[in-house]
Amino acid sequence: MIYDIAIIGAGPGGYVAAIRAAQLGAKVVLIENDNLGGTCLNWGCIPSKATLTCADKYNSAKKFSKFGINIENLSFDYQKVSERKWFVVEKMRKSLTQLIKSNKIDVIFGEGCIENQNKLKILNKEEEIFVEFKNLIIATGSRPTSLSGLKIDHDFILDTNDIIKLEKIPESVLIVGTGPSGVEWTRIFEIFGSKITLVEMASTLVPMCDKSISERLERIFKIKKIECHTATKIKSIADKKVTLENGQELYPEIVFVAAGRTPNTDIKGIETLNLSMSGRYIKTDNNLKTNRDNIYAIGDVTGLEPLAHTASHQGLTAVEYILLNIEGHINYEAIPHIIYGNPELCSVGLREEDLIRKKIDYKVSIFPVSAAGKYFIEDELEGFVKVLATLDEGKILGAHIVADHGSDLIQQATIAIQNSLTVKQLQETIFAHPTYSEALYEAFLGIDNKTLHLPPK
Ligand SMILES: Cc1cc2nc3c(=O)[nH]c(=O)nc-3n(C[C@H](O)[C@H](O)[C@H](O)COP(=O)(O)OP(=O)(O)OC[C@H]3O[C@@H](n4cnc5c(N)ncnc54)[C@H](O)[C@@H]3O)c2cc1C
């Protein structure tokens, strides 16, 4: 049989592409050399958030007496936290297996290798299987990699996969990098009582975020007594003694390297396709098509935005272009970014510093979440909602949030940006009371100095 679409890699890019292709009646085959669900389900989004949820429940319980609920002898058992995480992963993997089956998608387990522009060879322990296709989608994702001069040894120096497998909470941890994983595990380790030191080579924490977020995070970490070293790197590690370039000497129980991934583009036989590359990433056009007419690439291998929801959306785009000839329409400026810190750090669209650099005239509004009733009820008082809009029409350009439940708020701002909504339209929208969303509403009002729950300026 010749498949309409063959997909290598069953992560959130590949399996979502496969489902959409099956919905459209295509004959599709999914090739995976590990578990269905990819990094996201097995090593990334899901197990990390399952761990985070356990930490948060423990953290909430610590505050229960404030709400009139007494718990005596509160404690945690990290072994059980870990079991819960694997339970969630296992359950979701089973559901995904069923979902793929119900869509009548053929799955072949094994390593996908390229034979030529219309043929794959799949290697597994027992056999070699050949698959012919009209179109190929490369969705092989990425894997952790050592940073230069900092080799992962999976014992003292750990990567993101090792940290998911951890069975006990370390007394102290040195976290390298303040991207999403670094901040997320700072939250987990801090709640469970580890002493944390952070090293960031950029001059600010979370350097990819709006400056207001970096500055607030610095303040939050200071209050929590988390030691931060910015604008420096690890100089050497010898006998568990870590020396930073700034001269600081540290003796952590483990070093967690929360940065550095490499795309899985070293697929056997890929050279036969002669794909245009940008470094190790595969170059694609708006439709995720490579320089070869029937070869597409989606997700982490494109190097565009290493996020599960981006990979999935690229998968839909590629399939709808192949099967329906619908031109790609991904707006990379309307992709929500969430860093699961405590509180969450969320962004969409342009940062204030981007607007200044691009000389775009703008209006800005910042609303502290402590002034919103729902946040007060929940005693989640740290943070703000910042909104940026064009000076003339009031189109939303960006939103930057530090707040619990910011991940839900940022989605609303994403809808606004994606649909070019104006501040006026958003101000006219009725937001339910009392909700977290009201903090966003107040920020929209603030663009025109109409904030209700703050004293006049
Ligand atoms: C710790 C961590 C936390 C994260 N948290 C989030 C989050 O909260 N939200 C978010 O949006 N993103 C998160 N991410 C990023 C997200 O996981 C990735 O962006 C996403 O999984 C990429 O999807 P993908 O389909 O491109 O590749 P992957 O999910 O990496 O899947 C690729 C699949 O291809 C398979 N494969 C590779 N080569 C071959 C081959 N030759 N033959 C057969 N199969 C092959 C792999 O085994 C893998 O299953 C996180 C990542 C990490 C590491």
The ligand as an SDF file (V2000), in Angstrom:
LIG
                    3D

 53 58  0  0  0  0  0  0  0  0999 V2000
   10.7780   19.1420   30.6970 C   0  0  0  0  0  0  0  0  0  0  0  0
    9.9780   19.7130   29.5620 C   0  0  0  0  0  0  0  0  0  0  0  0
    8.7680   20.3550   29.8480 C   0  0  0  0  0  0  0  0  0  0  0  0
    8.0110   20.8780   28.8100 C   0  0  0  0  0  0  0  0  0  0  0  0
    6.8260   21.5020   29.1200 N   0  0  0  0  0  0  0  0  0  0  0  0
    6.0950   22.0340   28.1260 C   0  0  0  0  0  0  0  0  0  0  0  0
    4.8440   22.6660   28.4100 C   0  0  0  0  0  0  0  0  0  0  0  0
    4.4090   22.7340   29.5590 O   0  0  0  0  0  0  0  0  0  0  0  0
    4.1340   23.1640   27.3730 N   0  0  0  0  0  0  0  0  0  0  0  0
    4.5920   23.1020   26.0820 C   0  0  0  0  0  0  0  0  0  0  0  0
    3.9090   23.5790   25.1780 O   0  0  0  0  0  0  0  0  0  0  0  0
    5.7620   22.5140   25.7790 N   0  0  0  0  0  0  0  0  0  0  0  0
    6.5140   21.9810   26.7710 C   0  0  0  0  0  0  0  0  0  0  0  0
    7.6960   21.3570   26.4500 N   0  0  0  0  0  0  0  0  0  0  0  0
    8.1220   21.3020   25.0420 C   0  0  0  0  0  0  0  0  0  0  0  0
    7.3640   20.1950   24.2970 C   0  0  0  0  0  0  0  0  0  0  0  0
    7.4620   18.9830   25.0080 O   0  0  0  0  0  0  0  0  0  0  0  0
    7.9250   20.0260   22.8980 C   0  0  0  0  0  0  0  0  0  0  0  0
    7.9660   21.2860   22.2580 O   0  0  0  0  0  0  0  0  0  0  0  0
    7.0530   19.0910   22.0780 C   0  0  0  0  0  0  0  0  0  0  0  0
    6.9990   17.8140   22.6690 O   0  0  0  0  0  0  0  0  0  0  0  0
    7.5850   18.9700   20.6500 C   0  0  0  0  0  0  0  0  0  0  0  0
    6.7400   18.1420   19.9380 O   0  0  0  0  0  0  0  0  0  0  0  0
    7.2530   17.3310   18.6530 P   0  0  0  0  0  0  0  0  0  0  0  0
    6.0570   16.5900   18.1680 O   0  0  0  0  0  0  0  0  0  0  0  0
    7.9620   18.2440   17.7440 O   0  0  0  0  0  0  0  0  0  0  0  0
    8.3690   16.3340   19.1930 O   0  0  0  0  0  0  0  0  0  0  0  0
    8.4540   15.3020   20.3880 P   0  0  0  0  0  0  0  0  0  0  0  0
    7.3880   15.5080   21.3850 O   0  0  0  0  0  0  0  0  0  0  0  0
    9.8450   15.3650   20.8600 O   0  0  0  0  0  0  0  0  0  0  0  0
    8.1590   13.9180   19.6950 O   0  0  0  0  0  0  0  0  0  0  0  0
    9.0200   13.3950   18.7280 C   0  0  0  0  0  0  0  0  0  0  0  0
    8.8830   11.8840   18.6960 C   0  0  0  0  0  0  0  0  0  0  0  0
    9.6110   11.3860   17.5890 O   0  0  0  0  0  0  0  0  0  0  0  0
   10.2160   10.1710   17.9590 C   0  0  0  0  0  0  0  0  0  0  0  0
   11.3440    9.9270   17.0560 N   0  0  0  0  0  0  0  0  0  0  0  0
   12.4840   10.6430   16.9370 C   0  0  0  0  0  0  0  0  0  0  0  0
   13.2560   10.1370   15.9390 N   0  0  0  0  0  0  0  0  0  0  0  0
   12.5800    9.0760   15.4360 C   0  0  0  0  0  0  0  0  0  0  0  0
   12.8480    8.1440   14.3870 C   0  0  0  0  0  0  0  0  0  0  0  0
   13.9380    8.2340   13.6310 N   0  0  0  0  0  0  0  0  0  0  0  0
   11.9400    7.1710   14.1640 N   0  0  0  0  0  0  0  0  0  0  0  0
   10.8050    7.0760   14.8850 C   0  0  0  0  0  0  0  0  0  0  0  0
   10.5010    7.9400   15.8740 N   0  0  0  0  0  0  0  0  0  0  0  0
   11.3740    8.9310   16.1370 C   0  0  0  0  0  0  0  0  0  0  0  0
   10.6220   10.3930   19.4060 C   0  0  0  0  0  0  0  0  0  0  0  0
   10.7680    9.1480   20.0840 O   0  0  0  0  0  0  0  0  0  0  0  0
    9.4440   11.1880   19.9290 C   0  0  0  0  0  0  0  0  0  0  0  0
    8.4650   10.3600   20.4910 O   0  0  0  0  0  0  0  0  0  0  0  0
    8.4600   20.7850   27.4630 C   0  0  0  0  0  0  0  0  0  0  0  0
    9.6510   20.1260   27.1810 C   0  0  0  0  0  0  0  0  0  0  0  0
   10.4020   19.5960   28.2100 C   0  0  0  0  0  0  0  0  0  0  0  0
   11.6840   18.8940   27.8810 C   0  0  0  0  0  0  0  0  0  0  0  0
  1  2  1  0
  2  3  1  0
  2 52  2  0
  3  4  2  0
  4  5  1  0
  4 50  1  0
  5  6  2  0
  6  7  1  0
  6 13  1  0
  7  8  2  0
  7  9  1  0
  9 10  1  0
 10 11  2  0
 10 12  1  0
 12 13  2  0
 13 14  1  0
 14 15  1  0
 14 50  1  0
 15 16  1  0
 16 17  1  0
 16 18  1  0
 18 19  1  0
 18 20  1  0
 20 21  1  0
 20 22  1  0
 22 23  1  0
 23 24  1  0
 24 25  2  0
 24 26  1  0
 24 27  1  0
 27 28  1  0
 28 29  2  0
 28 30  1  0
 28 31  1  0
 31 32  1  0
 32 33  1  0
 33 34  1  0
 33 48  1  0
 34 35  1  0
 35 36  1  0
 35 46  1  0
 36 37  1  0
 36 45  1  0
 37 38  2  0
 38 39  1  0
 39 40  1  0
 39 45  2  0
 40 41  1  0
 40 42  2  0
 42 43  1  0
 43 44  2  0
 44 45  1  0
 46 47  1  0
 46 48  1  0
 48 49  1  0
 50 51  2  0
 51 52  1  0
 52 53  1  0
M  END
$$$$
